[in-house]
Amino acid sequence: MATVIGAHNFAALKAVYERPSLRWILQPRMQLTFSGRRMNLQSKSSDEVEGSPWDNKGLLQSQELYRYVLETSVYPREPEPLKEIRAITANLPDFYMGTTPDSGQLIAMLLNLLNAKNTIELGVFTGYSLLLTALTIPDDGKILAIDSNLESYELGLPVIRKAGVEHKINFKHSPALPVLDKLLEDDKNRGSFDFAFVDADKTNYGNYHERLMKLMKIGGLIVYDNTLWYGTLAMPEESVHKLMRSERSYLLEFNKFLAADTRIQISQVSLGDGMTICRRLF
Ligand SMILES: C[S@@+](CC[C@H](N)C(=O)[O-])C[C@H]1O[C@@H](n2cnc3c(N)ncnc32)[C@H](O)[C@@H]1O
């Protein structure tokens, strides 16, 4: 039986589906058809699934399994204000930019384990990861949050205010690099941050890394989002949509660079769109 996803946000959903990586994940198991402005997604029966059961290695082999994780372990524990931000974000054409709730759950645990108080975020969008951080750190904790787009931040701001955590946030409407450079001019900022979440323009990750390494405490964490770039890193370039290629090439090099950087301990986790957790060692 076909599941009707519906006409709402049709163009955005279609664009997401048409990402080569998602097609690659879905096609072996799902049949997608378009009728008018409706999009129907239908599971194939197990007899219809082509290839061997081991063809698609990896932990999350289907959307159903991802939905299972979200519905069983993530949504029941997701704070109400985060659900609200997610609902606001879901109506935007670029809704897919929001940090995924399963990644958020891990970020919150890392913040708690570190007892993080002084944090920095590059790439805020509507504020899912920002609000998550603000809800997690103590009342006197601080987040320096930087985004070159004010409009999307303002969409989530009423929810942040209602949650009573705005006082922890210092939002800078700016490209991230000049703000980091300015921070580095003052010696007291060096080695002062416990935690950084990096989710802005991917092709600047290397530039952010060098600056953040100076700003983090020894033992502090830098978390980079999207380091598996919709699964395209393990795909031949010609099968990747043109719009995704420059980030793909950049992240291929950046992931190698992080793996070789002896100043950090790393773990690349396949949550959300892939996150690399880096701990400053010296
Ligand atoms: C993937 S979204 C961030 C998602 C966010 N972490 C969340 O939880 O919803 C990326 C954001 O980075 C911002 N951005 C892109 N390039 C930037 C730059 N050079 N400096 C600062 N922000 C930038 C964009 O405006 C966008 O809001």
The ligand as an SDF file (V2000), in Angstrom:
LIG
                    3D

 27 29  0  0  0  0  0  0  0  0999 V2000
   23.1400   23.2600    8.6440 C   0  0  0  0  0  0  0  0  0  0  0  0
   22.6480   24.8580    9.1590 S   0  0  0  0  0  0  0  0  0  0  0  0
   22.8580   24.7800   10.8990 C   0  0  0  0  0  0  0  0  0  0  0  0
   21.8420   23.9170   11.5850 C   0  0  0  0  0  0  0  0  0  0  0  0
   21.7460   24.1190   13.0830 C   0  0  0  0  0  0  0  0  0  0  0  0
   22.9130   23.6600   13.7620 N   0  0  0  0  0  0  0  0  0  0  0  0
   20.5070   23.4720   13.6500 C   0  0  0  0  0  0  0  0  0  0  0  0
   20.5770   22.7550   14.6410 O   0  0  0  0  0  0  0  0  0  0  0  0
   19.4270   23.6780   13.0910 O   0  0  0  0  0  0  0  0  0  0  0  0
   23.9830   25.8340    8.6130 C   0  0  0  0  0  0  0  0  0  0  0  0
   23.9190   27.2940    9.0330 C   0  0  0  0  0  0  0  0  0  0  0  0
   25.2170   27.8420    8.8250 O   0  0  0  0  0  0  0  0  0  0  0  0
   25.0880   29.1780    8.4180 C   0  0  0  0  0  0  0  0  0  0  0  0
   26.3180   29.5660    7.7310 N   0  0  0  0  0  0  0  0  0  0  0  0
   26.7400   29.2010    6.4950 C   0  0  0  0  0  0  0  0  0  0  0  0
   27.9410   29.7470    6.2390 N   0  0  0  0  0  0  0  0  0  0  0  0
   28.2840   30.4730    7.3250 C   0  0  0  0  0  0  0  0  0  0  0  0
   29.4110   31.2500    7.6740 C   0  0  0  0  0  0  0  0  0  0  0  0
   30.4460   31.3940    6.8400 N   0  0  0  0  0  0  0  0  0  0  0  0
   29.4390   31.8440    8.8800 N   0  0  0  0  0  0  0  0  0  0  0  0
   28.4010   31.6900    9.7420 C   0  0  0  0  0  0  0  0  0  0  0  0
   27.3130   30.9670    9.4810 N   0  0  0  0  0  0  0  0  0  0  0  0
   27.2490   30.3600    8.2800 C   0  0  0  0  0  0  0  0  0  0  0  0
   23.8390   29.1980    7.5340 C   0  0  0  0  0  0  0  0  0  0  0  0
   23.2730   30.4860    7.5160 O   0  0  0  0  0  0  0  0  0  0  0  0
   22.9530   28.1440    8.2230 C   0  0  0  0  0  0  0  0  0  0  0  0
   22.0230   28.7710    9.0930 O   0  0  0  0  0  0  0  0  0  0  0  0
  1  2  1  0
  2  3  1  0
  2 10  1  0
  3  4  1  0
  4  5  1  0
  5  6  1  0
  5  7  1  0
  7  8  2  0
  7  9  1  0
 10 11  1  0
 11 12  1  0
 11 26  1  0
 12 13  1  0
 13 14  1  0
 13 24  1  0
 14 15  1  0
 14 23  1  0
 15 16  2  0
 16 17  1  0
 17 18  1  0
 17 23  2  0
 18 19  1  0
 18 20  2  0
 20 21  1  0
 21 22  2  0
 22 23  1  0
 24 25  1  0
 24 26  1  0
 26 27  1  0
M  CHG  2   2   1   9  -1
M  END
$$$$
